[in-house]
Amino acid sequence: MSEVNVMTPEELQKALDENKDLNIIDVRENEEVAQGMIPTAQHIPLGNVPEEVNKLDPNKEYVMVCRSGRRSMNASEFLNEKGFQKVHNLEGGMLNWKGELVF
């Protein structure tokens, strides 16, 4: 199995500032997302990832996000197993995110 890439919050902020083409997927639950999400993030609760995976493009770059980085690591590993090559897990999750939030 291929290793999941890790992206730091600083690297993600830089990518957003540079309008890099990446897709952020927030796998937290609804009540967690209500406390704020990273701008441009798409919300897919972890439990829904298996049925939503065929709506995602395996050729695109994804950053998986949760509260602390554990659930998003599970989601990242799942996408890797499904053949996604460019998946990153946000290191430390939203606990380490210092950037802007959208509600």
C-alpha positions as CSV (number, residue, x, y, z in Angstrom):
1,M,0.0,0.0,0.0
2,S,1.3,3.4,-0.8
3,E,2.2,5.9,1.9
4,V,-0.3,8.7,2.6
5,N,1.2,12.1,2.1
6,V,0.9,14.6,4.9
7,M,0.4,18.3,4.4
8,T,1.0,20.8,7.2
9,P,-1.5,23.6,7.8
10,E,1.1,26.0,6.6
11,E,1.5,24.2,3.3
12,L,-2.2,24.1,2.8
13,Q,-2.5,27.8,3.6
14,K,0.2,28.5,1.0
15,A,-1.5,26.4,-1.6
16,L,-4.8,28.2,-0.9
17,D,-3.0,31.6,-1.1
18,E,-1.6,30.5,-4.5
19,N,-5.0,29.3,-5.7
20,K,-3.4,25.9,-6.3
21,D,-5.8,23.4,-7.8
22,L,-6.6,21.1,-4.9
23,N,-9.8,19.8,-3.4
24,I,-10.2,19.9,0.4
25,I,-12.6,17.3,1.8
26,D,-13.7,17.7,5.4
27,V,-14.7,14.3,6.9
28,R,-16.0,15.6,10.2
29,E,-19.6,15.2,11.4
30,N,-22.2,17.9,10.7
31,E,-22.0,19.5,14.2
32,E,-18.2,19.8,13.9
33,V,-18.4,21.4,10.5
34,A,-20.9,23.9,11.9
35,Q,-18.0,25.3,14.0
36,G,-16.3,26.3,10.8
37,M,-14.6,24.8,7.7
38,I,-11.5,25.7,5.7
39,P,-12.6,27.9,2.7
40,T,-13.4,25.8,-0.5
41,A,-13.7,22.6,1.6
42,Q,-16.3,20.1,0.6
43,H,-18.1,18.3,3.4
44,I,-18.3,14.5,3.1
45,P,-18.7,12.8,6.6
46,L,-16.3,9.9,7.0
47,G,-19.1,7.4,7.0
48,N,-20.3,8.6,3.6
49,V,-16.9,8.5,1.9
50,P,-17.3,4.9,0.5
51,E,-20.5,5.8,-1.4
52,E,-19.2,9.2,-2.5
53,V,-15.8,8.0,-3.7
54,N,-17.1,7.4,-7.3
55,K,-18.1,11.1,-7.6
56,L,-14.4,12.1,-7.0
57,D,-11.8,12.3,-9.7
58,P,-8.8,10.0,-9.0
59,N,-6.6,12.3,-11.1
60,K,-7.2,15.3,-8.9
61,E,-5.3,16.3,-5.8
62,Y,-7.2,16.0,-2.4
63,V,-6.5,17.2,1.1
64,M,-8.4,15.3,3.7
65,V,-9.4,17.1,6.9
66,C,-10.9,16.2,10.3
67,R,-10.6,17.5,13.9
68,S,-7.2,15.9,14.8
69,G,-6.0,14.0,11.7
70,R,-7.1,10.5,12.6
71,R,-10.4,10.1,10.7
72,S,-8.9,12.0,7.7
73,M,-6.0,9.5,7.7
74,N,-8.5,6.7,7.5
75,A,-10.2,8.5,4.6
76,S,-6.8,9.1,2.9
77,E,-5.9,5.5,3.2
78,F,-9.3,4.5,1.7
79,L,-8.8,6.8,-1.3
80,N,-5.3,5.4,-1.8
81,E,-6.7,1.9,-1.9
82,K,-9.2,3.0,-4.5
83,G,-6.3,4.2,-6.7
84,F,-6.2,7.9,-5.8
85,Q,-2.5,9.0,-6.2
86,K,-2.5,12.6,-4.9
87,V,-4.1,12.4,-1.5
88,H,-2.8,14.4,1.5
89,N,-3.8,14.2,5.1
90,L,-3.9,17.6,7.0
91,E,-1.4,17.2,9.8
92,G,-3.1,17.8,13.2
93,G,-6.4,18.5,11.5
94,M,-8.6,21.5,12.4
95,L,-6.9,21.7,15.8
96,N,-3.8,23.0,14.1
97,W,-5.5,25.1,11.4
98,K,-4.9,28.8,12.1
99,G,-6.3,30.1,8.8
100,E,-9.7,31.4,7.8
101,L,-12.9,29.6,8.5
102,V,-16.2,29.7,6.7
103,F,-19.5,28.9,8.4
